[in-house]
Amino acid sequence: MTVGPPGLDPASERARVLLDAGRPAEAEEVLRNALAAMPEDGTTWCLYALCLVRLGRAEEALHAASRAAALEPEEEWPHRLASIALCSLGDHGRAVVAAREAIRREPDLWQTHAQLALAAHELKNPGAADEAWRAAAHAVTLAPEEAETHFVMGVVAQERGDLTTAETAYERALSLDPSHAAAMNNLGLVQLRRGKLHQAVEGFTSSLRSDPRLEVARENVESVGWRLTTYAYYLAFGGWWVLRFLHVSDGGGDGFTTLYAVRIAVGLALLAGWAVLGVRMVGRLPSVARRYLAGMPSRVPAFGLMAAGILGCVLGTMFAAFTPHDLAFIGMVLAGISIFVSFITSWLVTINARKRKRDRRPA
């Protein structure tokens, strides 16, 4: 969204340029000096509030926006900034109220409607979802050539589960602003949910190249790693279960039994499955994503443990597939222990993820 109105004094104009350049720490120093000289300037307080939002200091930003609202009671910007700060604080109910106040003052400004949509969709209830949808649609109507309006529409549609509309909105935002890192990332999320794995990873890695500080994109690349590991887990577990059945059914002996031949055939089929998973799914990922995923075991111990369990299961089943009955038992035990470790790790990770999701829900 735009930083603020034109026609600022030189100090505030310099701060605005620094904010646009992504240098809020430097802008803060400039604005502190400006406020010391002009403590009753509402626009400077607005810029200061925006600066504090960019610095992640939402409480202070809310205070600055309140000062600006008191000095400029008819301006929409202080209320919009207050809504942004309240969203950062997780107080989405008050954020919606502040966004409505901004709209009351400037009903034809797309930024006010976009902020209402972003605040309302966080309330996670049907009434607020409908209000968010209307606000997002109106923002697009007011400014169809602004990438941000389409991005906000994508966010609201994604929350409603309308993935087709969300994908179209994010693509439109990127056609207007190809460097929009958040749109790239969210488009990847939608594509991931629609089963478009490689397009999703391309979006995540593109968003990281555009904005290396975008932590959510890193998390989403890691979610792809977890999904690939889940595919590998099911393949490993299925192979172990089939080979276990064949090993138990095979009476052993010194000769080359029919079931031994079947075990070899199953082993070859599993090798083909691993080749497909490795070449078609992992090999087609962007090199940036492959490098990032290769470092996941050291960054995420649970991922490393699950991957080690899968690897142990693969090695064990391959050993069991191609060795005689008596030796195959060793491989089956190794594979069974390894896949059990992966199962427990996956279960604990799933439980923790659900708990974090519940904790993030608004009261």
N, C-alpha and C positions, 0 to 999 in steps of 0.2 A: 504494500500500500504506500501511497505517497507520504512523505515525511511531514509536510506542512504547507502553509500558504506562502506565496511569493511575497516579495517586498519586505524581507526581514532586515534588521539592522546588521552592520558588518559582522559583529561577533556571532550573532545567531546564524547568519548566513554561513559563516565558516564552520560552525558546529553542524549545521545541516549537511554541508559537503562532507565532513568527517563521518557523519552517520551513514550517508549514502555510500561512502567508501568502506564501510564496515570497521570503523575505528572509534567505537563508542567511548573507550577509556580516555582518548585524547579529547573527544567532544565534551566529556564531563568536566574536564578542567576548564575548557573555554566557557562553558555554560555557568559554572560556579562563579567565575569572574564577572560574567555578564549580569548574573542575578545580584551580585554584590553591588553592582553599579545601578541596576534597574530592578529592584525587588518587587515592583508593582506591575511588571510586564507579563501579562498572561501568556503570550505566545512563547516567550522564553521559558516559562514554567512548563508549557506543553512540550517543548523540545527537550527539556530536562527530564520530564516524565518518560518520554520515548527513549531517551538515552539510558535511563535506569532500567527500563524494560529490556533493552538489548543487553544490558549487563547482568540480567537475571535478578535484579533487586526489586521485586514486585511490590513489596510493602512500601518502600520509599517512593516508587513510581506512583502508587495510588495516592500517597500524600501530596506529591507534586501536582498530580492531575486535579486533586481537590482544591489546591491553592489556585490553579489556573481557572477552575470553574467559578470560584468565588470572585476572581478578578474580571472574568469575561463570561457573565452568566448567560449570554445569548449565543455563545459559540458552541458548536457541536464537538469540536476536537477534544476538549478536556473530558467530556463524557465518553467519547470513543476510547480515549487512552485509559480512562478508568476501567472500562469494560475489558480492555486487553490485559491490564494489570490484575483484575479480579479473576480472569480466566487462568492466568498464571498461578494464582493463589488457590485455584480449585473452587472458588466461590462463584459457581456459574449462575446461580439464581440472581445474585446482585449484578453480575456481568450482563445478564439479559436486560435488567431494569436500566442500567447505564446505557446500553446500546439503544434501547427504545427512546431514551432521553435525547440521544444524539440524532436519531431519526426525526423526532419531533421538531428539532431545530433546523435540520437540513434534510427534508424528505426526498430531495432529488439528487443526493450525493450517494454514489454507488458504495463508497467505503462504509457508510453507516449501515446499510443493509447487509453488506458482506460480514461486518462484525457481529451484527445480530444473528446471522445464520451460524457463524462459528461458535458463538456463545450458547445459543439455544440448542444446537445439536448435541452439546455435551451434557444436557440434562437427562438424556436417555429416557424420555417418556413420550408417548404418542402425540400429546398436544404440542410439546416443544418441538418435536420432530417436524410436525406440519408447519409450524411457524418458521422453522429453519429453512424448510423447503421453499416456502413462499418468499422469504427474504432473499435466499440465494437466487431464485428465478428472477426476482425484481432487479437484483444487482446486475445480472447478465443482460436484462433488458435495457438498463440504464447505460451500461458500458460493455457492449458486445465485443469490442476490440481490446479490452483489458484482460491480460492473461489471468490476473488474480480472481476475477469474477468467475471464470470457468473453473479455476482451481477450487474455489469455495463450493461451487456446485458439485464438483467431484467428491469433495469431503462429505457433504451432506448426503449425496446419493450413495456413497460407499457405506455410510452409517445405516442407511435404510435397507441395505442389501441389494440395491439396484446397481449391480455391477456393470451392466451394459451402458447405462447412462454415465456412471462414474468413469469408465474407460474412455468413453467419447469425450467427456468434459476434460479429463487430464490431457488427452491427445490434442484437444483444441488449445488448451493452455500452453502446451509445449510448441504448438505451431506458431503461437504469438510470441512466446519467450522460450527459446530452445535451452536457455541456461537455468530454467526454473527447477532447482534441485528438489524441492519438496514435491512438485508434480511428477518428476521422474520417479522418485521413490514410491509415491502412492500409486502411480500407474503400475509399477512393478508388483506392489501388493495385490492389486486387483487381478493382474495377469496370473500371479501365483495361485490365487483362489480359483481362477478359471482354468487351471491346469497348464498354463503357458509358461513352463518353468524357465526356459532359456531366455524368452523375452523379458521375464520378470528380473532375472539376474542382470541382464543388460541394463535395465532401468536402474536397479540398485547401484551398480558400479558406475553408471553415468552420473548419478546423483552424487556419488562420492567424489568423482573427478571434478564435478562442478562446485561442490562444497565439502571439502574434507572434514569439516567440523560437524557434519550432519550425523549425529550419533545414531539416530533411528535407522539410517540407511545401513550402517554397519550391523545393527541388530537384525535387519532384514536379510542381509547377505548370510548371516549366521543361521537364520531360520531356514534358508535353502540348504545349508549344510546339514541341519537336523533332518530335513525332509529326505535328502539323499541317504543319510544314515538310516532312516526308517526303512527306505526301500531295501537297503543292504541287509538290515536286520531280518526282514521278512524272507528274503532270499536265503540267507544263512540258516534261519530257523527251519524253513521248509526243507532245505537240503538235508539238514541234520535229522529231521524227523523221518524222511523217506529212507535214508541210509540206516538209521537205527532199526526201522522195521525190517529192512532187508538183512541186516546183520543178525538180528534175533531169529529170523526165519531160516537163515543159513546154518545148517548143522555143523559146518566146518569140515574138517578132514584134510587130507593131504592133496586131494585132487582139485582140478579147476571146475568148480560147480557152476550150474546155470545162474544161481543167484549172485555168484562172484562176478560173472559177466554182466549181469544187470547192474551191479554196483558200479562197475567201470563205466557203463553207459550213462548212469546217473551222474557220475563224476564228470564226464565229458560235457553233459548237458549243463551242469552247474558252472563249469569253466566258461561255456558259451554265455551263460547268463551274466557272469562277472565281467566278461569282455564287453557285452552290450552296455552294462551299467557304467563301466569305466570309460569306454570310447564314446558311446552315443550320448550319455547324460553328463558325465564329468568332463570328457574331452572337448565337448562343444561349448563349455562355459567360457566366458571371456578370461583372458590370462590374468587380469587383475583379480577377478573373483577366485580363480584357482589358487593364486598365491595367498589370498586372504584366508581361504578355507584350509589351506595346508597348515597355516599357523594356529588354527582353532584348538587343536588338542592341548597346546601349551597355554592358551589364554583361557580356555573353558575346561577345567579338569573333568567335569561330568561327561562332556563330549569326548574327551580323550579316553576316558574309561570305557565308554560305550563302544567307541571305535576299536579299542584294544580287544574288547570281548568279541566283537564281530570278526576281527582278524583271527583271533584264536579259534573261533568256530570254523572259519573258512579253512584254516590250515589243518585243523583236526579232521574235518569232513573230507578234505582232499586226501589226507593220509589214509583215512578209513576206506575211501572209494577204490584206491589202487593197490592196497596191500591185502595179503591173505587174511583169513578170518581171525586168527589168533592175534596178529599185529593190529588189525583194524580196531580191535577193542580199545587199544590205547588212544587211537585217534578219536573214537566216539566219546570216551570219557573226557578228553581235553575239550572237545567241541561242546559237550553238554555243560561242563562247568563254565566255559566262556560265554555261551549264549545265556546262561542263567545270570551271569554278572551283567550282561547287556540289558536283560529284561528288568532286573532290579533298578539299574541306573535310569532306564527310560521311565519306569514307573515313578521314581522319586522326582525326576525332572518334571514330569507331567503334573504331579500333585503340587509341586512348588509353583509352576506356571499358573495353574488354576487359582491358587491362593493369592498370587500377586495380582491376577486379574480382578478377583473379588475385592482386594484392598484398594484398587484404583477406582472402583465404582463410587460415584457420589452418594452421600447419605440421603 
